[in-house]
Amino acid sequence: MSEAPHSFTHLDASGHARMVDVTAKTPTVRTATAEGFVRCPAAIVAALRDGAVPKGDVLAVARIAGIQAAKRCAELLPLAHVIGVHAASVDLEVVDDGVAVRATVGTADRTGVEMEAFTAVSVAALAVVDMVKGIDKDVSIEGVRLVAKTGGKSGDWLRS
């Protein structure tokens, strides 16, 4: 197979997946924030606001699930680097249509924490679904996206 020019950092010259070598990079302070939304019917929102979900404290469980997920990102994504997660916060807010989820992850390492922030939001949202699905199965996870990042070679970025 001839080598075609490409700019895919996670592919070798033969087109096979590989983990990018970041060994020589200098660690820098980096953060990433992601958000998502769990859309819920009115009965679930009411149960969340009243603390009446039969499985218990939904927001506490989801918060811990999201933090744990950020620390285990490299186990889930085959080409993600194992990095030190030095800070992780997951905030959840019950609003009229469901639960807003926001996670910020920080490190002082050789590569960014965007995937860790995405993973934290996604797993926190899944935990909400798991905790409330017995009330009503009409729930959905929506709008998981990166909203900001700092540090690294590409510098700071903020969703407009």
HELIX and SHEET records of a PDB file:
HELIX    1   1 ALA A   42  ASP A   50  1                                   9    
HELIX    2   2 VAL A   58  LYS A   71  1                                  14    
HELIX    3   3 CYS A   73  LEU A   76  1                                   4    
HELIX    4   4 GLU A  114  VAL A  132  1                                  19    
SHEET    1   A 5 ALA A  87  VAL A  95  0                                        
SHEET    2   A 5 GLY A  98  ASP A 109 -1                                        
SHEET    3   A 5 THR A  28  ARG A  39 -1                                        
SHEET    4   A 5 SER A 140  THR A 150 -1                                        
SHEET    5   A 5 TRP A 157  LEU A 158 -1                                        
END                                                                             
